[in-house]
Amino acid sequence: MKPTIVSGPSGAAALRWWARMARDPLATYASLQRTYGDAVRLPFRRHRPILLLSRPEHAEHVLVTQQRNYVKAVTYLPLRALLGSGLLTSEGNVWERHRRIIQPVFARRHLNAFAPEIVAAAQRRVATWRDGDVVDAAEQMRALTLEIVGRVLFGASLAGSAQRIGDALGAIQHAAIISVLLSAAVPEWAGSAWLRRVPGVAAPVSTLDAVVAEIVTRRRAETGSGDGADLLDLLLTARDEDGSTFDDVEIRDEVLTLMLAGHETTSTALTWTLALLSRCPAARRRLEAEVDDVLAGRPACADDVDRLVFTEAVINEAMRLYPPAWSIERDAVEADDIAGIPVAAGTTVVVPPYLLHRHPQFWPNPEGFDPDRFLTETDRPRYSFVPFGGGRRICVGAGFAMFEAKLVLATIAQAHPLDLLSGGMPAVRTEITLRPRGPVPMRITQRLAQAVDRRAQPTARDAIETIEGVPASAP
C-alpha cells in the first residue's frame, strides 16, 4: 500500500497552533481536523512526533487491533506522580495484575447489590431540593456521586469530607492538565515527581492520602470486615491467580484512582445530561414518560436498569457530545502502519473521542442532541463511539458508570425537572475530564402529577436540538 501523506503545521505556524492548544484544546483539535483532515502531524513534544487521528478505523487499530504496540503516553506521567500506579496510569505486568484482581469487582451481581444504596443516595439528594430553588447542577452531581462512591465502593460516609475531597481531586486534575500543556517545555528526563512540590499540589495530595488511610484503617479494624460487602472489601481480600494480594501502596493507588474515576466521570456525564435535557424539553418529557412507565411511582431498583432504554440513549448521546474522557493518547512501542499512515516508534498517537463523536461522516447533524441515534440499527462503525475507551484497556468501571447514571437520572426524573438559567450550554473546561467551566445554575421545578399516556409522547426526532458550534473551553 502506498503510504498516506499526512500534513500539519510547521515553523511559526506550529507555534501558533501550540499557543491555541494551551488556551482551547477542543476548538484547536476541531480546527486542525478541518484544516488538515482526519490525520494531522504535529511538531515534536518532548522530542516525540505527534499524530492526531480522528477516524473510527484509527481508534480501532490503536485501541484494539494493535493495542499491545500502543502504551499509555508519557503525558499520563503527571497523573502517575499524583495518583500512583493504579489502573488509570499503570502499564505492563503491573496493569495486567491489577486488572485481573479488580475486574470481578464490577460483575453485574455486585452492581445489583449496590443499587439500593445508589438510589437511596439519589433520593436523599433530591429530597433537599425545593420548587423554585436554584442549584449548581455540577456541584450537586459531584457531591452525589462522591457520596455514592464512598458508600458503595468503600462502605464509608464521605459527607463530612466531601468538600475537601472534591476540592483536592479538582486541584489534582488541574495540576495534571497544566503539566501536560507545559510538557513541550519540560524535558522527559525530568519526570513528573516535581509536581508534588508545586505550591497548591502537595496539600491536596496529602489530603487524599489521609482520607484513604483513614478509610482503609477503619475497615481493617472493623469486626467481620472482608465479607465482600463493598468494593473496598473486595480489594482488601482479592487474590491473584498466584495467590498474591494488594500491598498498602497498591491499595492506596487503586482507591485514589477509583475515587477520581468513580465519581468524576459519572458526575460530569450527569451534569451535561441534565443541561442538554433542559435545552430539549421534548426529550425530557419522553424520558419522564419512560421512567413513569417502568417505575410506576416506586423507587428504581436493579431490575429496572435494562428496561430504561431511552434513559440510556439520552446518557449515551450526552457522552457523545461531551465525552468525559475527551482525548486518548498512546505511545507507539514499535514502528507501525495505521490505515496507510506510517508511524515511527516513539510517536505519540492522539485519538480524541471528542472528534470521533462529532465526525460528520458517521454522525449526521453532529452538533445536534438526538438520543434516537442509539435506538436504531445503523452501519455506523463500532469505534465511532468510545466514551470509555476500547480494547483491553476499556474503563474497568464502564458498566458501573452507566448502571449508576441510569438509576440516578431516573430518580431525578421522577421528581424534578431542572432548567438552565442561561439560554445556552455551559462553557467547557478541559481537564482530565470534560467539565463545565464554572457553576451550572439550574432552577428546580416540580413535576405535575399526571397519568402517563406513552402514545401521546413526542418522538425523539421532535427533540433534536443543535448545540451551537464547538463549545468554548478553558485549560
The 8 nearest C-alpha neighbors of each residue, nearest first, counted from 0:
[[1, 2, 339, 3, 338, 340, 336, 341],
 [0, 2, 3, 339, 340, 4, 341, 338],
 [3, 1, 339, 340, 0, 4, 341, 336],
 [2, 4, 340, 339, 5, 1, 341, 338],
 [3, 5, 2, 6, 340, 339, 341, 1],
 [6, 4, 39, 3, 38, 40, 7, 340],
 [7, 5, 40, 39, 35, 4, 8, 38],
 [6, 8, 40, 39, 41, 35, 9, 5],
 [9, 7, 13, 12, 41, 10, 6, 42],
 [10, 8, 13, 12, 11, 42, 7, 41],
 [9, 11, 13, 12, 14, 8, 42, 15],
 [10, 12, 14, 13, 9, 15, 8, 16],
 [13, 11, 15, 10, 14, 9, 8, 16],
 [12, 14, 9, 8, 16, 15, 10, 11],
 [15, 13, 17, 11, 16, 12, 18, 10],
 [14, 16, 18, 12, 13, 17, 19, 11],
 [17, 15, 13, 19, 14, 18, 20, 12],
 [16, 18, 20, 14, 19, 15, 13, 21],
 [19, 17, 15, 21, 20, 16, 14, 22],
 [18, 20, 16, 22, 17, 21, 23, 27],
 [21, 19, 24, 17, 23, 18, 22, 27],
 [20, 22, 18, 19, 23, 180, 24, 17],
 [23, 21, 19, 20, 474, 473, 24, 18],
 [22, 24, 20, 472, 473, 25, 26, 21],
 [25, 23, 20, 27, 26, 28, 21, 22],
 [26, 24, 28, 27, 23, 29, 472, 353],
 [25, 27, 29, 28, 24, 23, 30, 469],
 [28, 26, 30, 24, 25, 29, 20, 31],
 [29, 27, 31, 25, 30, 26, 24, 32],
 [28, 30, 26, 32, 27, 31, 33, 25],
 [31, 29, 27, 33, 32, 28, 34, 26],
 [32, 30, 34, 28, 33, 29, 35, 27],
 [31, 33, 36, 29, 30, 35, 34, 37],
 [34, 32, 30, 31, 36, 35, 29, 37],
 [33, 35, 31, 32, 30, 36, 7, 29],
 [34, 36, 32, 31, 33, 39, 7, 6],
 [37, 35, 32, 38, 33, 34, 39, 31],
 [36, 38, 53, 32, 52, 54, 39, 35],
 [37, 39, 52, 36, 51, 5, 53, 40],
 [40, 38, 51, 7, 50, 6, 5, 35],
 [41, 39, 50, 7, 6, 49, 5, 51],
 [40, 42, 49, 7, 50, 39, 8, 43],
 [43, 41, 48, 44, 49, 9, 13, 40],
 [42, 44, 48, 47, 46, 49, 45, 41],
 [43, 45, 183, 46, 47, 42, 48, 182],
 [44, 46, 183, 47, 187, 186, 43, 182],
 [45, 47, 43, 44, 48, 187, 183, 186],
 [46, 48, 43, 44, 45, 346, 345, 49],
 [49, 47, 43, 346, 42, 347, 44, 46],
 [50, 48, 347, 41, 346, 40, 348, 43],
 [49, 51, 40, 348, 39, 349, 41, 347],
 [50, 52, 349, 39, 38, 348, 350, 40],
 [53, 51, 38, 350, 37, 349, 54, 50],
 [52, 54, 37, 355, 354, 350, 351, 38],
 [53, 55, 57, 56, 355, 52, 37, 58],
 [56, 54, 382, 383, 58, 57, 59, 380],
 [57, 55, 59, 58, 54, 60, 382, 338],
 [56, 58, 60, 54, 55, 59, 61, 52],
 [59, 57, 55, 61, 56, 60, 62, 382],
 [60, 58, 56, 63, 62, 57, 61, 382],
 [59, 61, 64, 57, 58, 65, 63, 62],
 [60, 62, 58, 66, 59, 65, 63, 57],
 [61, 63, 66, 390, 59, 389, 58, 60],
 [64, 62, 390, 66, 59, 60, 65, 61],
 [63, 65, 60, 66, 59, 61, 62, 390],
 [66, 64, 60, 67, 68, 61, 63, 62],
 [65, 67, 62, 63, 69, 61, 68, 64],
 [68, 66, 69, 65, 70, 63, 64, 332],
 [67, 69, 332, 66, 65, 331, 333, 70],
 [70, 68, 331, 66, 330, 329, 67, 332],
 [71, 69, 329, 330, 72, 68, 331, 67],
 [70, 72, 329, 330, 328, 73, 75, 69],
 [73, 71, 329, 330, 74, 328, 75, 70],
 [72, 74, 75, 76, 71, 330, 329, 187],
 [73, 75, 72, 76, 179, 77, 182, 328],
 [76, 74, 73, 78, 77, 72, 88, 79],
 [75, 77, 79, 78, 73, 74, 191, 80],
 [78, 76, 80, 191, 175, 79, 75, 81],
 [79, 77, 81, 80, 76, 75, 82, 175],
 [78, 80, 83, 76, 82, 81, 77, 88],
 [79, 81, 77, 78, 192, 83, 191, 82],
 [80, 82, 78, 79, 83, 77, 204, 195],
 [83, 81, 79, 78, 252, 80, 255, 256],
 [82, 84, 79, 252, 80, 81, 85, 78],
 [85, 83, 89, 88, 79, 252, 86, 82],
 [84, 86, 253, 252, 87, 88, 89, 83],
 [85, 87, 89, 88, 94, 97, 84, 253],
 [86, 88, 85, 89, 256, 84, 79, 394],
 [87, 89, 84, 79, 86, 85, 75, 90],
 [90, 88, 84, 94, 86, 85, 87, 93],
 [91, 89, 94, 93, 92, 88, 71, 70],
 [90, 92, 94, 93, 95, 89, 70, 96],
 [91, 93, 95, 94, 96, 90, 97, 89],
 [94, 92, 96, 91, 95, 90, 97, 89],
 [93, 95, 90, 89, 97, 91, 92, 96],
 [94, 96, 92, 98, 97, 93, 99, 91],
 [97, 95, 99, 93, 98, 94, 92, 100],
 [98, 96, 94, 100, 99, 95, 101, 93],
 [97, 99, 95, 101, 100, 96, 102, 94],
 [100, 98, 96, 97, 102, 101, 95, 239],
 [99, 101, 97, 98, 239, 102, 237, 96],
 [100, 102, 98, 104, 103, 99, 97, 234],
 [101, 103, 104, 98, 99, 105, 100, 395],
 [104, 102, 106, 105, 101, 100, 99, 109],
 [103, 105, 102, 101, 106, 230, 233, 109],
 [106, 104, 103, 102, 107, 109, 396, 399],
 [107, 105, 103, 108, 109, 104, 110, 102],
 [106, 108, 110, 109, 111, 105, 398, 399],
 [109, 107, 111, 110, 106, 112, 105, 113],
 [110, 108, 112, 107, 111, 106, 105, 113],
 [111, 109, 107, 113, 112, 108, 114, 106],
 [110, 112, 301, 108, 114, 109, 113, 107],
 [111, 113, 109, 110, 114, 108, 115, 301],
 [112, 114, 110, 111, 116, 115, 151, 117],
 [113, 115, 117, 111, 116, 301, 112, 300],
 [116, 114, 118, 117, 113, 119, 300, 112],
 [115, 117, 119, 114, 118, 113, 120, 151],
 [118, 116, 114, 120, 115, 119, 147, 121],
 [117, 119, 121, 115, 120, 116, 122, 114],
 [120, 118, 122, 116, 121, 117, 115, 123],
 [121, 119, 123, 117, 122, 118, 116, 124],
 [120, 122, 118, 124, 119, 123, 407, 125],
 [123, 121, 119, 125, 124, 120, 126, 118],
 [124, 122, 120, 126, 121, 125, 119, 127],
 [123, 125, 121, 122, 126, 127, 120, 143],
 [124, 126, 122, 127, 128, 123, 121, 411],
 [127, 125, 123, 124, 128, 122, 129, 121],
 [126, 128, 125, 124, 129, 123, 122, 132],
 [129, 127, 125, 126, 132, 130, 443, 124],
 [130, 128, 132, 131, 443, 127, 444, 126],
 [129, 131, 444, 443, 445, 132, 128, 442],
 [130, 132, 443, 444, 442, 129, 133, 445],
 [133, 131, 443, 129, 130, 442, 134, 128],
 [132, 134, 442, 441, 443, 440, 131, 135],
 [135, 133, 440, 441, 136, 132, 442, 139],
 [134, 136, 440, 439, 138, 137, 438, 139],
 [135, 137, 139, 439, 138, 134, 270, 140],
 [138, 136, 140, 270, 139, 135, 439, 141],
 [139, 137, 141, 135, 140, 136, 142, 438],
 [138, 140, 136, 142, 137, 141, 135, 143],
 [139, 141, 266, 143, 137, 142, 138, 144],
 [142, 140, 138, 266, 144, 143, 139, 145],
 [141, 143, 145, 139, 140, 144, 138, 146],
 [144, 142, 140, 146, 145, 141, 139, 147],
 [143, 145, 147, 262, 146, 141, 142, 140],
 [146, 144, 148, 142, 262, 147, 143, 141],
 [147, 145, 149, 143, 144, 148, 157, 142],
 [146, 148, 144, 150, 145, 149, 151, 117],
 [149, 147, 145, 152, 151, 146, 150, 144],
 [150, 148, 155, 153, 146, 147, 157, 156],
 [149, 151, 154, 155, 147, 148, 153, 156],
 [152, 150, 148, 154, 147, 153, 149, 229],
 [151, 153, 230, 148, 229, 149, 231, 150],
 [152, 154, 231, 149, 155, 150, 151, 230],
 [153, 155, 150, 151, 149, 152, 229, 156],
 [156, 154, 150, 149, 153, 157, 214, 151],
 [155, 157, 158, 149, 150, 146, 154, 159],
 [156, 158, 160, 161, 159, 149, 146, 155],
 [159, 157, 161, 160, 156, 146, 162, 142],
 [158, 160, 157, 161, 156, 162, 163, 164],
 [161, 159, 157, 158, 163, 162, 164, 210],
 [160, 162, 158, 164, 157, 163, 159, 165],
 [161, 163, 165, 164, 160, 166, 159, 142],
 [162, 164, 166, 165, 160, 161, 167, 206],
 [165, 163, 167, 161, 166, 162, 160, 168],
 [164, 166, 162, 168, 163, 167, 161, 169],
 [165, 167, 163, 169, 164, 168, 162, 170],
 [168, 166, 203, 164, 170, 169, 165, 163],
 [169, 167, 171, 165, 170, 166, 164, 172],
 [168, 170, 166, 172, 167, 171, 165, 173],
 [169, 171, 167, 173, 172, 168, 174, 166],
 [172, 170, 174, 168, 173, 169, 175, 167],
 [173, 171, 169, 175, 170, 174, 431, 430],
 [172, 174, 170, 176, 171, 175, 430, 177],
 [175, 173, 171, 177, 172, 176, 170, 178],
 [174, 176, 178, 172, 77, 173, 177, 78],
 [175, 177, 179, 178, 173, 430, 174, 180],
 [178, 176, 180, 174, 179, 175, 173, 181],
 [179, 177, 181, 175, 176, 180, 182, 174],
 [180, 178, 182, 176, 181, 177, 74, 175],
 [179, 181, 177, 178, 182, 21, 176, 183],
 [182, 180, 178, 179, 183, 184, 177, 185],
 [183, 181, 179, 185, 184, 180, 178, 45],
 [182, 184, 44, 45, 181, 185, 180, 186],
 [183, 185, 182, 181, 186, 45, 44, 180],
 [186, 184, 182, 183, 187, 181, 189, 45],
 [187, 185, 188, 189, 45, 184, 182, 183],
 [186, 188, 189, 190, 45, 185, 182, 73],
 [189, 187, 190, 186, 185, 191, 45, 73],
 [190, 188, 187, 186, 191, 185, 193, 192],
 [191, 189, 188, 187, 192, 76, 193, 186],
 [190, 192, 77, 193, 194, 80, 76, 189],
 [193, 191, 194, 80, 195, 190, 77, 196],
 [192, 194, 191, 196, 195, 197, 190, 189],
 [195, 193, 197, 192, 196, 191, 200, 77],
 [194, 196, 201, 193, 197, 200, 192, 81],
 [197, 195, 194, 193, 201, 198, 200, 192],
 [196, 198, 194, 200, 195, 199, 201, 193],
 [199, 197, 200, 196, 201, 202, 195, 194],
 [198, 200, 201, 197, 202, 203, 170, 196],
 [201, 199, 198, 202, 197, 203, 195, 204],
 [200, 202, 195, 204, 203, 196, 199, 205],
 [201, 203, 205, 204, 200, 206, 199, 167],
 [204, 202, 167, 206, 205, 200, 201, 207],
 [205, 203, 207, 201, 206, 202, 208, 200],
 [206, 204, 208, 202, 203, 207, 209, 201],
 [207, 205, 203, 209, 204, 208, 202, 210],
 [206, 208, 210, 204, 209, 205, 211, 203],
 [207, 209, 205, 211, 206, 210, 212, 204],
 [208, 210, 212, 206, 207, 211, 205, 213],
 [211, 209, 207, 213, 212, 208, 214, 206],
 [210, 212, 214, 208, 213, 209, 207, 215],
 [213, 211, 209, 215, 210, 214, 216, 208],
 [212, 214, 216, 210, 211, 215, 217, 209],
 [215, 213, 211, 217, 212, 216, 218, 210],
 [214, 216, 218, 212, 217, 213, 211, 219],
 [217, 215, 213, 219, 218, 214, 212, 220],
 [216, 218, 220, 214, 215, 219, 213, 221],
 [217, 219, 215, 221, 220, 216, 214, 224],
 [220, 218, 216, 217, 221, 215, 224, 225],
 [219, 221, 217, 218, 216, 222, 224, 215],
 [222, 220, 218, 219, 224, 223, 217, 216],
 [221, 223, 224, 220, 219, 218, 225, 217],
 [222, 224, 221, 225, 226, 220, 219, 218],
 [225, 223, 221, 222, 226, 218, 219, 232],
 [224, 226, 232, 227, 236, 223, 235, 233],
 [227, 225, 228, 224, 232, 223, 233, 229],
 [226, 228, 232, 233, 229, 225, 230, 236],
 [227, 229, 226, 232, 230, 225, 233, 154],
 [230, 228, 227, 232, 152, 231, 151, 154],
 [229, 231, 152, 233, 232, 153, 234, 104],
 [232, 230, 153, 234, 233, 229, 152, 235],
 [233, 231, 225, 227, 235, 230, 234, 229],
 [232, 234, 230, 227, 236, 231, 237, 235],
 [235, 233, 231, 237, 232, 236, 230, 101],
 [236, 234, 232, 233, 237, 231, 225, 245],
 [235, 237, 233, 234, 232, 225, 238, 244],
 [238, 236, 234, 233, 235, 244, 100, 239],
 [239, 237, 244, 242, 243, 236, 240, 100],
 [238, 240, 242, 243, 241, 100, 244, 237],
 [239, 241, 242, 238, 243, 99, 100, 96],
 [242, 240, 239, 243, 238, 244, 96, 100],
 [241, 243, 239, 238, 240, 244, 237, 245],
 [244, 242, 239, 238, 241, 245, 240, 237],
 [245, 243, 238, 237, 239, 246, 242, 236],
 [244, 246, 249, 250, 247, 243, 235, 234],
 [245, 247, 249, 248, 250, 244, 251, 235],
 [248, 246, 250, 249, 251, 245, 252, 215],
 [249, 247, 251, 250, 246, 252, 245, 83],
 [248, 250, 252, 246, 251, 247, 245, 253],
 [251, 249, 247, 253, 248, 252, 245, 254],
 [250, 252, 248, 254, 249, 253, 247, 255],
 [253, 251, 85, 83, 249, 255, 250, 254],
 [252, 254, 85, 256, 250, 255, 251, 257],
 [253, 255, 257, 251, 256, 252, 258, 250],
 [256, 254, 258, 252, 253, 257, 251, 259],
 [255, 257, 253, 259, 258, 254, 260, 85],
 [258, 256, 261, 254, 260, 259, 255, 253],
 [257, 259, 255, 261, 256, 260, 254, 262],
 [260, 258, 256, 257, 261, 263, 262, 255],
 [259, 261, 257, 263, 262, 264, 258, 256],
 [262, 260, 257, 258, 259, 263, 148, 264],
 [261, 263, 144, 145, 265, 260, 259, 264],
 [262, 264, 266, 260, 265, 259, 261, 267],
 [265, 263, 267, 323, 266, 260, 262, 268],
 [266, 264, 268, 267, 262, 263, 400, 269],
 [265, 267, 140, 141, 269, 263, 268, 264],
 [266, 268, 270, 264, 269, 265, 434, 263],
 [269, 267, 265, 271, 266, 270, 272, 264],
 [270, 268, 272, 266, 267, 271, 265, 273],
 [271, 269, 267, 273, 272, 137, 268, 136],
 [270, 272, 274, 268, 269, 273, 275, 267],
 [273, 271, 269, 275, 317, 270, 274, 268],
 [274, 272, 276, 270, 271, 275, 269, 277],
 [273, 275, 271, 277, 272, 276, 270, 419],
 [276, 274, 278, 272, 277, 273, 271, 279],
 [277, 275, 279, 273, 283, 278, 274, 280],
 [276, 278, 418, 274, 275, 279, 280, 419],
 [277, 279, 275, 276, 280, 274, 464, 419],
 [280, 278, 276, 277, 282, 281, 462, 464],
 [279, 281, 283, 282, 277, 276, 284, 278],
 [282, 280, 462, 284, 283, 279, 457, 285],
 [283, 281, 462, 285, 284, 280, 279, 459],
 [282, 284, 280, 286, 276, 281, 285, 287],
 [285, 283, 287, 281, 286, 282, 280, 288],
 [284, 286, 288, 282, 283, 287, 456, 281],
 [285, 287, 283, 289, 288, 284, 310, 282],
 [288, 286, 284, 290, 285, 289, 412, 291],
 [289, 287, 285, 291, 286, 290, 292, 284],
 [290, 288, 292, 286, 287, 291, 293, 285],
 [289, 291, 287, 293, 292, 288, 294, 409],
 [292, 290, 288, 295, 289, 294, 293, 287],
 [291, 293, 289, 290, 295, 294, 288, 451],
 [294, 292, 290, 291, 295, 289, 303, 306],
 [293, 295, 296, 291, 297, 290, 292, 299],
 [296, 294, 291, 292, 297, 293, 290, 298],
 [295, 297, 294, 291, 298, 413, 292, 290],
 [296, 298, 294, 295, 299, 300, 291, 413],
 [299, 297, 300, 294, 296, 410, 118, 122],
 [298, 300, 294, 303, 406, 297, 118, 410],
 [299, 301, 302, 303, 114, 298, 115, 304],
 [300, 302, 111, 303, 114, 304, 299, 115],
 [301, 303, 300, 304, 305, 306, 111, 299],
 [304, 302, 306, 301, 300, 305, 299, 307],
 [303, 305, 306, 307, 301, 302, 405, 402],
 [304, 306, 307, 303, 308, 302, 301, 311],
 [305, 307, 303, 304, 308, 293, 302, 309],
 [308, 306, 310, 304, 305, 309, 311, 303],
 [307, 309, 311, 310, 306, 312, 305, 374],
 [310, 308, 312, 311, 307, 313, 286, 289],
 [309, 311, 313, 307, 308, 312, 286, 314],
 [310, 312, 314, 308, 309, 313, 315, 307],
 [311, 313, 309, 315, 370, 373, 310, 314],
 [314, 312, 370, 316, 310, 311, 315, 309],
 [313, 315, 317, 311, 316, 312, 272, 318],
 [316, 314, 318, 312, 317, 313, 319, 311],
 [315, 317, 319, 313, 370, 318, 314, 312],
 [316, 318, 314, 272, 320, 319, 315, 321],
 [319, 317, 322, 321, 315, 316, 320, 268],
 [320, 318, 316, 356, 317, 322, 321, 315],
 [319, 321, 317, 318, 322, 316, 356, 357],
 [320, 322, 318, 319, 317, 323, 433, 271],
 [323, 321, 318, 325, 324, 386, 319, 320],
 [322, 324, 432, 433, 264, 325, 321, 268],
 [325, 323, 432, 322, 326, 386, 433, 431],
 [324, 326, 353, 322, 352, 351, 323, 433],
 [327, 325, 351, 324, 352, 350, 328, 353],
 [328, 326, 350, 351, 349, 329, 325, 352],
 [329, 327, 349, 72, 348, 350, 326, 71],
 [328, 330, 72, 71, 348, 70, 69, 347],
 [331, 329, 347, 72, 69, 70, 346, 345],
 [330, 332, 69, 345, 344, 346, 333, 68],
 [333, 331, 68, 344, 345, 69, 330, 334],
 [334, 332, 344, 331, 335, 68, 343, 345],
 [335, 333, 344, 343, 342, 331, 332, 336],
 [336, 334, 342, 341, 333, 343, 337, 344],
 [335, 337, 341, 340, 342, 339, 338, 334],
 [336, 338, 340, 339, 57, 341, 335, 60],
 [339, 337, 340, 336, 57, 56, 3, 60],
 [338, 340, 2, 3, 337, 336, 341, 0],
 [339, 341, 337, 3, 336, 338, 2, 342],
 [342, 340, 336, 335, 339, 337, 343, 2],
 [343, 341, 335, 334, 336, 340, 344, 346],
 [342, 344, 334, 346, 345, 341, 335, 333],
 [343, 345, 334, 333, 331, 332, 346, 342],
 [344, 346, 331, 330, 332, 343, 47, 347],
 [347, 345, 48, 331, 330, 344, 47, 49],
 [346, 348, 330, 49, 329, 48, 50, 349],
 [349, 347, 50, 329, 328, 49, 330, 346],
 [348, 350, 328, 51, 327, 50, 52, 351],
 [349, 351, 327, 52, 53, 326, 51, 328],
 [350, 352, 326, 353, 354, 327, 325, 349],
 [353, 351, 355, 325, 354, 356, 326, 385],
 [352, 354, 351, 325, 356, 355, 322, 357],
 [355, 353, 357, 352, 356, 351, 53, 358],
 [356, 354, 352, 358, 53, 383, 357, 353],
 [355, 357, 319, 354, 353, 352, 384, 358],
 [358, 356, 365, 354, 355, 359, 362, 353],
 [357, 359, 355, 360, 361, 356, 362, 354],
 [360, 358, 362, 361, 363, 365, 357, 364],
 [361, 359, 358, 362, 363, 357, 365, 379],
 [362, 360, 359, 358, 379, 363, 383, 380],
 [361, 363, 359, 365, 360, 358, 364, 357],
 [364, 362, 365, 359, 361, 360, 358, 367],
 [363, 365, 367, 366, 362, 359, 465, 357],
 [366, 364, 357, 362, 363, 367, 359, 358],
 [367, 365, 466, 465, 364, 368, 357, 467],
 [368, 366, 465, 464, 364, 365, 466, 369],
 [367, 369, 464, 463, 465, 370, 316, 366],
 [368, 370, 463, 371, 367, 372, 459, 316],
 [371, 369, 313, 312, 372, 316, 373, 368],
 [372, 370, 374, 373, 369, 459, 375, 312],
 [373, 371, 370, 374, 369, 375, 316, 312],
 [372, 374, 371, 312, 375, 370, 315, 316],
 [375, 373, 371, 372, 312, 376, 370, 309],
 [376, 374, 373, 372, 377, 371, 370, 378],
 [375, 377, 374, 378, 373, 372, 379, 371],
 [378, 376, 379, 375, 372, 380, 373, 374],
 [377, 379, 380, 376, 381, 361, 375, 383],
 [378, 380, 377, 361, 381, 383, 362, 382],
 [381, 379, 383, 382, 378, 55, 361, 56],
 [380, 382, 383, 379, 384, 55, 59, 385],
 [383, 381, 55, 384, 380, 59, 385, 58],
 [382, 384, 55, 355, 380, 381, 356, 385],
 [385, 383, 382, 356, 386, 381, 355, 319],
 [384, 386, 388, 387, 382, 352, 389, 383],
 [387, 385, 322, 388, 384, 318, 324, 352],
 [388, 386, 394, 385, 393, 397, 389, 324],
 [389, 387, 393, 385, 386, 394, 392, 390],
 [390, 388, 393, 62, 392, 385, 387, 391],
 [391, 389, 63, 62, 392, 393, 66, 388],
 [390, 392, 393, 389, 63, 62, 66, 394],
 [393, 391, 390, 389, 394, 388, 395, 62],
 [392, 394, 389, 388, 390, 391, 387, 395],
 [395, 393, 397, 387, 396, 392, 388, 389],
 [394, 396, 397, 393, 102, 105, 392, 398],
 [395, 397, 399, 394, 398, 400, 105, 261],
 [398, 396, 400, 394, 399, 395, 387, 401],
 [399, 397, 401, 400, 396, 402, 105, 395],
 [398, 400, 402, 396, 397, 401, 403, 105],
 [399, 401, 397, 403, 398, 402, 265, 404],
 [400, 402, 404, 398, 403, 399, 405, 397],
 [403, 401, 399, 405, 400, 404, 398, 406],
 [402, 404, 400, 406, 401, 405, 399, 407],
 [403, 405, 401, 407, 406, 402, 408, 400],
 [406, 404, 408, 402, 407, 403, 409, 401],
 [405, 407, 409, 403, 404, 408, 410, 118],
 [408, 406, 410, 404, 409, 405, 121, 403],
 [407, 409, 411, 405, 410, 406, 404, 412],
 [408, 410, 412, 406, 411, 407, 405, 290],
 [411, 409, 407, 413, 408, 412, 406, 121],
 [410, 412, 408, 413, 409, 414, 415, 407],
 [413, 411, 409, 414, 410, 287, 415, 408],
 [414, 412, 410, 411, 409, 415, 287, 290],
 [413, 415, 412, 411, 446, 445, 410, 416],
 [414, 416, 445, 444, 446, 412, 411, 417],
 [415, 417, 444, 443, 412, 418, 446, 445],
 [418, 416, 443, 442, 441, 444, 415, 277],
 [419, 417, 441, 277, 442, 420, 416, 443],
 [420, 418, 441, 421, 277, 440, 442, 274],
 [419, 421, 441, 440, 418, 442, 422, 439],
 [422, 420, 419, 423, 424, 440, 425, 441],
 [421, 423, 420, 419, 424, 278, 425, 277],
 [424, 422, 421, 425, 278, 419, 466, 467],
 [423, 425, 426, 274, 422, 275, 466, 421],
 [426, 424, 435, 423, 427, 439, 436, 437],
 [425, 427, 471, 436, 435, 472, 470, 424],
 [428, 426, 472, 435, 436, 471, 434, 470],
 [427, 429, 436, 473, 472, 434, 435, 433],
 [430, 428, 433, 474, 473, 472, 427, 434],
 [429, 431, 432, 176, 172, 173, 433, 428],
 [432, 430, 172, 176, 429, 324, 433, 175],
 [431, 433, 323, 430, 324, 434, 429, 264],
 [432, 434, 323, 429, 428, 430, 325, 427],
 [435, 433, 428, 432, 427, 267, 436, 429],
 [434, 436, 427, 428, 437, 426, 425, 433],
 [437, 435, 428, 427, 426, 434, 473, 438],
 [436, 438, 435, 439, 426, 425, 428, 434],
 [437, 439, 135, 440, 137, 436, 435, 138],
 [438, 440, 135, 136, 137, 441, 437, 425],
 [441, 439, 135, 134, 438, 420, 136, 419],
 [442, 440, 419, 418, 133, 134, 420, 417],
 [441, 443, 133, 418, 417, 132, 131, 444],
 [442, 444, 417, 131, 130, 132, 133, 415],
 [445, 443, 130, 416, 415, 131, 417, 442],
 [446, 444, 415, 130, 447, 414, 416, 443],
 [447, 445, 415, 414, 448, 444, 416, 413],
 [446, 448, 449, 445, 414, 444, 415, 450],
 [449, 447, 446, 450, 445, 451, 414, 413],
 [450, 448, 447, 451, 446, 452, 291, 288],
 [449, 451, 452, 448, 291, 288, 453, 447],
 [450, 452, 453, 449, 288, 291, 292, 455],
 [451, 453, 454, 455, 450, 456, 288, 292],
 [452, 454, 456, 455, 451, 288, 289, 292],
 [455, 453, 452, 456, 457, 451, 458, 288],
 [456, 454, 453, 452, 457, 451, 458, 285],
 [455, 457, 453, 454, 285, 458, 452, 284],
 [458, 456, 281, 461, 459, 285, 455, 462],
 [457, 459, 460, 461, 456, 462, 285, 281],
 [458, 460, 462, 461, 371, 282, 457, 370],
 [461, 459, 462, 458, 463, 369, 371, 457],
 [462, 460, 459, 458, 463, 457, 281, 282],
 [463, 461, 459, 281, 282, 460, 279, 464],
 [464, 462, 369, 368, 460, 461, 367, 465],
 [465, 463, 368, 367, 279, 462, 466, 369],
 [464, 466, 367, 366, 467, 368, 463, 364],
 [467, 465, 366, 367, 468, 464, 368, 424],
 [466, 468, 465, 469, 366, 470, 367, 423],
 [469, 467, 470, 466, 366, 465, 471, 26],
 [468, 470, 26, 471, 467, 25, 29, 366],
 [471, 469, 426, 468, 472, 427, 26, 467],
 [470, 472, 426, 427, 469, 473, 26, 23],
 [473, 471, 427, 428, 23, 426, 429, 470],
 [472, 474, 428, 23, 22, 429, 427, 436],
 [473, 429, 22, 428, 23, 21, 430, 472]]
